[in-house]
Amino acid sequence: MTDYYLDASAVVKRYADEPGSTWIRQLTDPQAQHTILLAEITLAEVAAALGAKQRAQGGITRQQRGRALSRFLQDCEEHFVLLVVDRQVIDRAVELTQRHRLRGYDAVQLATAIVASETLQAQTLSPPIFIASDQDLLTAAQAERLTTENPLDHAD
């Protein structure tokens, strides 16, 4: 049983077929008994990603989008641990943007993971493994001393 922090680029693979989806589905399956940590903003990011997939030419149908979003929101209620994005996280995100090549939400994702890691380590627990599909974000996470995984390294 391991703690994993997934950013939106990783968790969306559970709900939409993309390279790395099989690995993410195995990792996030409740039967695997891993703790899956998500920032609260991931709800909006995943909803937006699924909406974009529906609007894309040849993309998923509205019905598929609706089912995927419902399943994601249900998993957030029943299986995932949602982490608060508060002023401490935002302040840390601002600092991260000055040290690394990060977009705003990516900085918030990384800041949330760092705060979660520090909290777990203060309790003498292992820090979560940070999972993302964005190379700039993974590079920043590694520079901040987080253990990382890229679902694309486990592509189907």
C-alpha positions as CSV (number, residue, x, y, z in Angstrom):
1,M,0.0,0.0,0.0
2,T,1.6,3.2,-1.2
3,D,0.5,6.9,-1.3
4,Y,0.4,8.4,-4.7
5,Y,-0.3,12.1,-5.7
6,L,-1.8,12.4,-9.2
7,D,-2.1,15.6,-11.1
8,A,-4.9,16.0,-13.6
9,S,-2.8,14.9,-16.6
10,A,-2.4,11.5,-14.8
11,V,-5.8,11.0,-13.2
12,V,-7.7,11.8,-16.4
13,K,-6.1,8.6,-17.9
14,R,-8.4,6.6,-15.6
15,Y,-11.5,8.0,-17.4
16,A,-10.3,8.5,-21.0
17,D,-8.2,6.1,-23.1
18,E,-4.8,7.6,-23.5
19,P,-1.2,6.2,-23.4
20,G,-0.6,5.1,-19.8
21,S,-4.3,4.5,-19.0
22,T,-3.9,0.8,-18.2
23,W,-1.2,1.5,-15.7
24,I,-3.2,4.4,-14.1
25,R,-6.3,2.2,-13.9
26,Q,-4.4,-0.5,-12.1
27,L,-2.8,1.9,-9.7
28,T,-6.0,3.7,-8.8
29,D,-8.2,0.6,-8.6
30,P,-9.6,0.4,-5.1
31,Q,-8.6,-3.2,-4.9
32,A,-4.9,-2.2,-5.1
33,Q,-5.5,-0.4,-1.7
34,H,-3.2,2.5,-2.6
35,T,-4.0,6.0,-1.2
36,I,-4.7,8.3,-4.1
37,L,-4.2,12.0,-3.3
38,L,-5.6,14.8,-5.5
39,A,-5.7,18.6,-5.1
40,E,-9.2,20.0,-5.0
41,I,-8.5,21.9,-8.2
42,T,-8.1,18.6,-10.0
43,L,-11.9,18.3,-10.1
44,A,-12.1,21.4,-12.4
45,E,-9.1,20.3,-14.4
46,V,-10.4,16.8,-15.1
47,A,-13.9,18.2,-15.9
48,A,-12.2,20.6,-18.4
49,A,-10.1,17.9,-20.0
50,L,-13.1,15.7,-20.5
51,G,-15.0,18.6,-22.0
52,A,-12.2,19.3,-24.4
53,K,-12.2,15.6,-25.4
54,Q,-15.9,15.9,-26.2
55,R,-15.5,19.1,-28.2
56,A,-12.5,17.8,-30.2
57,Q,-13.2,16.6,-33.7
58,G,-13.8,12.9,-33.6
59,G,-13.7,13.0,-29.8
60,I,-15.9,11.3,-27.2
61,T,-19.6,11.8,-27.2
62,R,-21.5,13.9,-24.7
63,Q,-22.8,10.7,-23.1
64,Q,-19.3,9.3,-22.8
65,R,-18.1,12.6,-21.3
66,G,-21.0,12.6,-18.8
67,R,-20.4,9.0,-17.7
68,A,-16.6,9.7,-17.3
69,L,-17.2,12.8,-15.3
70,S,-19.8,11.1,-13.1
71,R,-17.5,8.2,-12.4
72,F,-14.6,10.6,-11.6
73,L,-16.7,12.6,-9.2
74,Q,-18.0,9.4,-7.5
75,D,-14.4,8.2,-7.2
76,C,-13.5,11.5,-5.6
77,E,-16.3,11.0,-3.0
78,E,-15.6,7.3,-2.3
79,H,-11.9,6.5,-3.0
80,F,-9.7,9.5,-3.5
81,V,-8.4,11.9,-0.8
82,L,-8.9,15.5,-1.8
83,L,-6.4,17.9,-0.5
84,V,-7.3,21.5,0.3
85,V,-5.8,24.3,-1.8
86,D,-5.4,27.0,0.8
87,R,-3.3,30.2,1.1
88,Q,-0.2,28.1,2.2
89,V,-0.4,26.1,-1.0
90,I,-0.9,29.2,-3.2
91,D,2.0,31.0,-1.6
92,R,4.2,27.9,-2.2
93,A,2.9,27.8,-5.8
94,V,4.0,31.4,-6.3
95,E,7.5,30.5,-5.1
96,L,7.6,27.5,-7.4
97,T,6.8,29.6,-10.5
98,Q,9.9,31.6,-9.8
99,R,12.2,28.6,-9.7
100,H,10.7,26.4,-12.3
101,R,9.1,26.4,-15.7
102,L,5.5,25.9,-14.6
103,R,2.0,27.0,-15.6
104,G,-0.3,28.3,-12.8
105,Y,-2.3,25.2,-12.2
106,D,0.8,23.0,-12.4
107,A,2.5,25.1,-9.8
108,V,-0.6,24.6,-7.5
109,Q,-0.5,20.9,-8.2
110,L,3.1,20.7,-7.2
111,A,2.7,22.9,-4.2
112,T,-0.1,20.7,-3.0
113,A,2.0,17.6,-3.4
114,I,5.0,19.2,-1.5
115,V,2.8,20.3,1.4
116,A,1.3,16.8,1.6
117,S,4.7,15.3,1.5
118,E,5.9,17.5,4.3
119,T,2.9,16.7,6.4
120,L,3.4,13.0,5.9
121,Q,7.1,13.1,6.7
122,A,6.4,15.2,9.8
123,Q,4.3,12.2,10.9
124,T,7.2,9.9,10.1
125,L,5.3,8.5,7.1
126,S,6.6,8.0,3.6
127,P,6.0,10.9,1.2
128,P,3.7,10.2,-1.8
129,I,5.0,9.4,-5.2
130,F,4.2,12.2,-7.6
131,I,2.6,11.2,-10.9
132,A,2.1,13.4,-13.9
133,S,2.4,13.3,-17.7
134,D,3.8,16.8,-18.1
135,Q,7.6,16.8,-18.4
136,D,8.1,20.4,-17.1
137,L,6.1,19.5,-14.0
138,L,8.0,16.2,-13.5
139,T,11.3,18.0,-13.8
140,A,10.2,20.6,-11.2
141,A,8.9,17.9,-8.9
142,Q,12.3,16.1,-9.1
143,A,14.1,19.3,-8.4
144,E,11.9,19.7,-5.3
145,R,13.1,16.2,-4.3
146,L,9.8,14.3,-4.9
147,T,9.9,10.8,-6.2
148,T,8.1,10.8,-9.6
149,E,6.5,8.5,-12.1
150,N,5.3,9.3,-15.6
151,P,2.3,7.2,-16.9
152,L,3.8,7.5,-20.4
153,D,6.7,5.4,-19.2
154,H,4.1,2.6,-18.7
155,A,2.2,3.2,-21.9
156,D,0.1,0.3,-23.2
